[in-house]
């Protein structure tokens, strides 16, 4: 699980630089930089602030952070089947039309 990589990808996808994310999330740029580089692990409170800044959910960030190596080999088939469906549900829950 690489939450830092996911945070950086979401930041770039949303078109934000580090300072803009700092402003939106009220998390210091120094700490965010450490999270993105994998040198610090964010708390749930931090993840919640990031989720609000990205207009998504903590479960969505966590799901995006999972990699195949995080899943037991006997469960990869199920994971690969369920992940797109979970993403769709999480995206629908965070959409403005929900």
For each residue, the residues with C-beta under 8 A, 3 or more apart:
1: 62 65 66 67 70
2: 5 6 38 65 67
3: 6 7 35 41 42 47 61 62 65
4: 7 8 35 36 37 38 39 40
5: 2 8 9 36 38 65
6: 2 3 9 10 61 64 65
7: 3 4 10 11 32 35 36 42 50 61
8: 4 5 11 12 36
9: 5 6 12 13 64
10: 6 7 13 14 50 54 56 61 64
11: 7 8 14 16 17 18 21 36 54
12: 8 9 15 16
13: 9 10
14: 10 11 54
15: 12
16: 11 12 20 21 24 53
17: 11 20 21
18: 11 21 22 29 32 33
19: 22 23 29
20: 16 17 23 24
21: 11 16 17 18 24 25 27 29 32 50 53
22: 18 19 25 26 27 28 29 32
23: 19 20 26
24: 16 20 21 52 53
25: 21 22 32 49 50 52 53
26: 22 23 49
27: 21 22 31 32 46 49 50
28: 22 31 32
29: 18 19 21 22 32 33
30: 33 34
31: 27 28 34 35 40 46
32: 7 18 21 22 25 27 28 29 35 36
33: 18 29 30 36 37
34: 30 31 37 39 40
35: 3 4 7 31 32 38 39 40 41 42 46
36: 4 5 7 8 11 32 33
37: 4 33 34
38: 2 4 5 35
39: 4 34 35
40: 4 31 34 35
41: 3 35
42: 3 7 35 46 47 50
43: 46 47
44: 47 48 58
45: 48 49
46: 27 31 35 42 43 49 50
47: 3 42 43 44 50 51 58 61 62
48: 44 45 51 52 58
49: 25 26 27 45 46 52 53
50: 7 10 21 25 27 42 46 47 53 54 61
51: 47 48 54 56 57 58 60 61
52: 24 25 48 49 55
53: 16 21 24 25 49 50
54: 10 11 14 50 51 61
55: 52 94
56: 10 51 60 61 90 94
57: 51 60 61 90 93 94
58: 44 47 48 51 61 62
59: 62 63 90
60: 51 56 57 63 64 87 90 91 94
61: 3 6 7 10 47 50 51 54 56 57 58 64 65
62: 1 3 47 58 59 65 66
63: 59 60 66 83 86 87 90
64: 6 9 10 60 61 87
65: 1 2 3 5 6 61 62
66: 1 62 63 70 71 79 83
67: 1 2 70
68: 71 76 79
69:
70: 1 66 67
71: 66 68 75 76 79
72: 75 76
73: 76
74:
75: 71 72 78 79
76: 68 71 72 73 79 80
77: 80 81
78: 75 81 82
79: 66 68 71 75 76 82 83
80: 76 77 83
81: 77 78 84 85
82: 78 79 85 86
83: 63 66 79 80 86 87
84: 81 87 88
85: 81 82 88 89
86: 63 82 83 89 90
87: 60 63 64 83 84 90 91
88: 84 85 91 92
89: 85 86 92 93
90: 56 57 59 60 63 86 87 93 94
91: 60 87 88 94 95
92: 88 89 95 98
93: 57 89 90 98
94: 55 56 57 60 90 91 98
95: 91 92 98
96:
97:
98: 92 93 94 95
